[in-house]
């Protein structure tokens, strides 16, 4: 049974950043870490433990899925890296969180404006 999206809100910062990183397309774990750092201008970094705990949870909830593996290279001993991609439900959850955060920012700006007016 799929969870109700609103039951998953608010997202933790790590979950938000992982989902956001995957909006550009499938990435492997290290690629997600790099994209999180890039999108946050280096202000948020996610370590491997946090990343893979989140990926495990997101896979279980159906918000992320494994992307089909790249072509196998018979000359390489290395296994192809697992890549992850956002599902339709994951995209919907990210959109819902974006709307929620937009409302929070709107209220914060309103509150600050009122505070500044009272201070003048």
C-alpha positions as CSV (number, residue, x, y, z in Angstrom):
1,X,0.0,0.0,0.0
2,X,1.4,3.4,-1.0
3,X,1.6,6.0,1.8
4,X,-0.4,9.2,1.6
5,X,2.1,11.9,0.5
6,X,1.0,14.4,3.1
7,X,1.9,11.8,5.9
8,X,5.5,12.0,4.7
9,X,5.7,15.8,5.2
10,X,7.8,17.6,6.3
11,X,10.8,16.0,4.7
12,X,14.1,15.9,6.5
13,X,16.9,18.0,5.0
14,X,18.7,14.9,3.8
15,X,15.6,13.4,2.1
16,X,14.7,16.8,0.5
17,X,18.2,17.1,-0.9
18,X,18.4,13.5,-2.2
19,X,15.0,13.9,-4.0
20,X,16.1,17.3,-5.4
21,X,19.4,15.9,-6.6
22,X,17.5,13.3,-8.6
23,X,15.3,15.8,-10.5
24,X,18.1,16.1,-13.1
25,X,18.0,12.4,-13.9
26,X,19.5,9.1,-12.6
27,X,22.6,9.3,-10.5
28,X,24.7,6.9,-8.5
29,X,25.4,7.5,-4.9
30,X,28.5,9.6,-5.3
31,X,26.8,11.6,-8.0
32,X,24.0,12.3,-5.6
33,X,26.5,13.6,-3.0
34,X,28.1,15.8,-5.6
35,X,24.8,17.2,-6.8
36,X,23.6,17.9,-3.3
37,X,26.8,19.9,-2.6
38,X,26.4,21.7,-6.0
39,X,22.8,22.6,-5.5
40,X,23.4,23.9,-2.0
41,X,26.6,25.8,-3.1
42,X,28.5,23.6,-0.6
43,X,26.4,24.6,2.4
44,X,24.9,21.1,2.8
45,X,26.9,18.0,2.5
46,X,25.5,14.5,2.9
47,X,27.8,11.6,4.0
48,X,27.5,8.1,2.6
49,X,25.8,6.7,5.7
50,X,23.1,9.3,5.7
51,X,22.8,9.0,1.9
52,X,22.3,5.2,1.7
53,X,20.0,5.1,4.8
54,X,17.8,7.7,2.9
55,X,18.0,5.8,-0.4
56,X,17.0,2.6,1.4
57,X,14.0,4.3,3.0
58,X,13.0,6.0,-0.3
59,X,13.2,2.8,-2.3
60,X,11.0,1.1,0.3
61,X,8.4,3.9,0.0
62,X,8.5,3.8,-3.8
63,X,9.8,7.4,-4.0
64,X,13.0,6.4,-5.7
65,X,13.8,3.3,-7.9
66,X,16.9,1.8,-9.3
67,X,17.6,2.8,-12.8
68,X,18.4,0.1,-15.3
69,X,22.1,-0.7,-15.2
70,X,24.5,0.7,-17.7
71,X,25.9,-1.7,-20.3
72,X,28.2,-4.3,-18.7
73,X,31.9,-3.9,-19.6
74,X,33.4,-7.4,-20.0
75,X,36.9,-5.9,-19.8
76,X,36.2,-4.4,-16.4
77,X,36.3,-6.3,-13.0
78,X,34.1,-3.6,-11.5
79,X,30.3,-4.1,-11.3
80,X,28.2,-1.3,-12.9
81,X,27.3,1.3,-10.3
82,X,23.7,1.3,-9.1
83,X,21.9,4.4,-10.3
84,X,18.7,5.8,-8.7
85,X,15.9,7.8,-10.2
86,X,12.9,9.7,-8.9
87,X,9.5,8.0,-9.3
88,X,6.3,9.8,-10.2
89,X,5.3,9.5,-6.5
90,X,8.7,10.9,-5.5
91,X,8.3,13.8,-7.8
92,X,4.8,14.5,-6.4
93,X,6.2,14.4,-2.8
94,X,8.9,16.8,-3.8
95,X,6.3,19.2,-5.3
96,X,4.2,19.0,-2.2
97,X,7.2,19.8,0.0
98,X,8.1,22.7,-2.3
99,X,4.6,24.1,-1.9
100,X,4.8,23.6,1.9
101,X,8.1,25.4,2.1
102,X,6.8,28.2,-0.1
103,X,4.1,28.8,2.5
104,X,6.6,28.8,5.3
105,X,8.7,31.3,3.6
106,X,5.7,33.5,2.8
107,X,4.7,33.5,6.5
108,X,8.3,34.2,7.6
109,X,8.6,37.2,5.3
110,X,5.2,38.5,6.4
111,X,6.2,38.1,10.1
112,X,9.5,39.9,9.5
113,X,7.8,42.7,7.7
114,X,5.4,43.2,10.5
115,X,8.2,43.1,13.1
116,X,10.2,45.7,11.2
117,X,7.1,47.9,10.9
118,X,6.6,47.7,14.7
119,X,10.3,48.5,15.3
120,X,10.1,51.8,13.2
